[in-house]
Amino acid sequence: MERVIRGVMHFRQDVYPQNKDLFGTLAEGQHPNVLFITCSDSRIDPNMLTGSAPGRLFICRNAGNIIPPHSNETGGMTASIEYAVAVLGVRHIIICGHTDCGAVKGALDMASVEGLPHVKEWLSHTRSAMEIVRERHQLPAGRRIDDCHLDEAIEENVLQQVQHIKTHPIVAAKLATQKIQLHGWVYHIDSGEIRCCGHNSNEFQKFDEYYAEALQALAQEDAEQSSE
C-alpha cells in the first residue's frame, strides 16, 4: 500500500500540475473513441499498451476478458457495452486477451475452481472456446485440457467473446450500418507483441500485418508533416 500512497502523492505533486489543462477538459466530459475490454490481470495496462492518454479509452475489465451473450438479465458488462456504444458513441471495440491468463487456465480445468462457485459460473462463458479446443484435438469430455493448449485456448476465447458481443443489440445495429469495428487482440506479456483478428475472422495475424494499411497511412501522414 505504501507504493500506492507514494504514487498518489507523485500524481498530485507532479503529474497533475503538468497536465492541468488536459484534466480540466476531462472534468467537463469524456469522448472516447474506443471501448477496450480486457482482463483484470494486474500485468495489463491498456493506456500504456496503446499509448493512450486519459479520456481516450473507455475501459472494462473482468477475469478472462469475458462478454456474456446478450440476455434479459442486466449485468455490468451488458450495461457498460450499451452505454459505451449508444451514449459515448465509440467507433471501435477491442477485446484483448493475454498470455498466461489465469481465467483461461481455470477454464482448462474446471475442477480447479470447484470451491469458487461464482468464478466457476463466470468461466462457463468460455465453454464454447474450450469445446472447440477439445474437438480440434479430439480430447475426451470432462477431463482437464492440458496446459500445452493454453495459448490456443486464449486465442479461441477471444474469438468467442467477439462472437458474444455481436449478440448485443446495440452492437449488432452498429455493425450492420458499419458504424463500429470489432478487434480481437491477444497481448503477449513476455515479448510485447500483439496478435489480432477481426469480427469475421478465425485467424490471428501479427499486429503489423493486420494493420498494415493503417500503418502505411500513418507513415505517409508523418512524412507529409515532416516535409511542411
Disulfide bonds with the S-S distance in Angstrom:
none
